[in-house]
Amino acid sequence: MVFKLNQETNLFDTLYNFNLIAGEGWGNTIIDSVVYININGTILKGLYVNGETFGGPIIERIGSPASFISDNPACDPIDGGFIRCYFDSVLGLYNFTTKDCEVVTNSVFENMTESEISIYPQPAISDLNINSNKIVQAVTIYNLLGKELLKIKSINKNIFNIPIELQDGIYIIKIFTLENNSISKKLTIKH
């Protein structure tokens, strides 16, 4: 189940309930149909509700592709429309559209905030600097299909050389600190 805070009552209302089947519901929401979606080898439940598609089913773990967690703009007021991609440490990267990934969303399972770590330059040419107040232990680089391309287990002074075999393009870099915290970021390489 996923809950949202009701600003008027200061209580939590049910946003999604993936434990229900077609014909059941919560509040004013009725599930029309249930689908199962294979995302990078993981089967997730999807819900179509109230005769609307919201750009596709509301997907377990992810939410509605029309807006990250909810089809309700009150829950995601600055989303700017459909999300293109979703990434977390379990599912890897999933692209909702045929367009390139512009936004990659870390799941709630990642445990560092965006402000704790940054990477530069973007695009990276030969070296990538990882700016963090934590010691970087390792990095893993994935392509946009979620395939692991490179794992580096020893980083010297939070700088690593971009291997020449990584062609120009957009990648996902997952950064691990000595405390076993991690965060994923978009990395652009241009040799």
C-alpha positions in Angstrom: 0.0 0.0 0.0 1.0 3.6 -0.6 -0.4 6.4 1.5 -0.5 10.2 1.0 -1.0 12.8 3.7 -4.4 14.6 3.6 -3.6 18.2 4.2 -7.1 19.0 5.5 -7.4 16.1 8.0 -3.7 15.6 8.7 -4.4 11.9 8.4 -3.0 9.5 5.8 -5.3 8.4 3.0 -4.7 5.3 0.8 -3.2 6.4 -2.5 -2.7 2.9 -4.0 -3.5 -0.6 -2.7 -1.7 -3.3 -4.7 -3.2 -6.1 -2.5 -6.6 -5.7 -4.1 -8.1 -7.3 -7.3 -10.3 -6.0 -10.1 -13.6 -4.8 -8.8 -12.3 -3.9 -5.4 -11.0 -0.5 -4.4 -10.4 2.2 -1.8 -12.1 5.5 -1.3 -13.5 6.6 -4.7 -11.0 4.5 -6.6 -12.1 1.2 -8.2 -9.7 -1.2 -9.9 -10.8 -1.9 -13.4 -8.2 -4.5 -14.2 -4.9 -5.9 -13.0 -1.9 -6.6 -15.3 1.6 -8.0 -14.5 4.6 -6.3 -16.1 8.1 -7.7 -16.5 10.6 -4.9 -15.8 14.2 -6.0 -16.2 13.3 -9.5 -15.0 11.1 -8.5 -12.1 7.3 -9.1 -12.3 5.4 -6.1 -10.9 1.6 -5.6 -10.5 0.0 -2.8 -12.5 -3.5 -1.3 -11.8 -5.9 0.4 -14.2 -8.4 2.4 -12.1 -11.7 4.3 -12.6 -11.7 3.8 -16.4 -8.6 5.9 -16.9 -5.1 4.9 -18.0 -2.9 7.8 -16.7 -0.4 7.0 -19.5 -0.4 3.3 -18.5 -1.1 1.2 -15.4 -0.1 2.4 -12.0 2.9 0.2 -11.4 3.9 -1.4 -8.0 7.1 0.3 -6.6 7.0 3.0 -9.3 3.6 4.6 -9.5 2.0 6.1 -12.5 4.2 6.9 -15.5 2.2 10.0 -15.9 3.7 11.4 -12.7 6.2 9.6 -10.5 4.0 8.5 -7.6 0.5 9.6 -8.3 -1.9 10.5 -11.1 -3.0 13.3 -8.7 -1.0 16.6 -9.3 -1.5 17.4 -5.6 1.0 14.7 -4.9 3.5 15.7 -7.5 2.9 19.3 -8.3 6.2 20.0 -10.2 6.6 16.8 -12.2 6.2 18.6 -15.5 4.4 15.6 -17.2 5.2 12.0 -17.9 8.4 10.5 -16.4 10.6 9.0 -19.0 12.8 6.7 -16.8 12.9 5.1 -13.5 16.0 3.6 -11.8 16.6 1.9 -8.5 19.0 -0.7 -7.1 16.6 -3.6 -7.6 15.0 -2.9 -11.0 17.9 -1.1 -12.6 16.9 1.4 -15.3 13.5 1.3 -17.0 12.6 3.6 -19.9 8.8 4.3 -20.2 9.1 5.9 -23.6 11.1 5.5 -26.9 12.8 8.8 -26.1 16.2 9.1 -24.4 16.3 9.2 -20.6 16.4 12.8 -19.4 15.3 12.2 -15.9 16.4 9.2 -13.8 14.6 8.9 -10.5 16.3 7.2 -7.5 13.9 5.0 -5.6 13.2 5.4 -1.9 15.6 2.5 -1.4 18.7 4.6 -2.2 20.0 6.2 0.9 21.9 9.3 0.0 20.5 12.7 -1.0 21.3 14.6 -4.2 23.0 17.3 -2.2 25.4 15.0 -0.5 27.3 14.1 -3.7 27.9 15.6 -7.2 29.9 14.7 -10.2 31.7 16.9 -12.7 32.6 17.7 -15.4 29.4 16.9 -17.4 30.0 15.8 -20.0 33.1 13.9 -18.7 36.0 13.7 -21.2 38.8 11.7 -19.5 38.4 12.0 -15.7 35.4 12.2 -13.5 35.5 14.1 -10.2 33.1 12.9 -7.4 32.5 15.8 -5.0 31.4 14.4 -1.6 32.2 14.8 2.0 32.2 11.0 2.2 34.9 8.6 1.0 34.0 7.0 -2.3 34.7 3.3 -2.2 33.4 2.1 -5.6 31.4 3.0 -8.7 29.4 1.0 -11.1 28.4 2.2 -14.5 25.3 1.0 -16.4 24.0 1.6 -19.9 20.5 3.0 -20.3 19.1 -0.5 -20.5 20.4 -1.2 -17.0 23.2 -3.5 -18.1 26.3 -3.3 -15.9 29.3 -2.2 -18.0 32.0 -1.4 -15.5 32.7 -1.8 -11.8 35.6 0.0 -10.2 36.3 -1.1 -6.6 39.1 1.3 -5.8 38.7 5.1 -6.3 41.7 7.4 -5.6 40.9 10.8 -4.1 37.3 10.6 -5.5 38.6 10.8 -9.1 38.5 8.1 -11.7 39.7 7.8 -15.3 37.0 7.2 -17.8 37.9 4.1 -19.8 38.3 4.6 -23.5 36.0 1.6 -24.2 33.0 3.6 -22.8 31.8 5.4 -26.0 30.3 8.8 -26.1 26.8 8.8 -24.6 24.6 8.8 -21.5 25.1 6.3 -18.7 24.0 5.7 -15.1 26.7 5.8 -12.5 26.1 4.3 -9.1 28.4 5.7 -6.4 29.1 3.7 -3.2 30.7 5.3 -0.1 32.8 3.7 2.6 29.7 3.6 4.8 27.9 1.5 2.2 25.6 4.4 1.2 24.8 4.7 -2.5 23.3 7.1 -5.0 22.7 6.8 -8.8 23.3 9.7 -11.2 23.2 10.4 -14.9 26.7 10.5 -16.5 27.4 12.0 -19.9 30.6 11.0 -21.6 32.2 12.8 -24.6 35.8 11.8 -25.4 
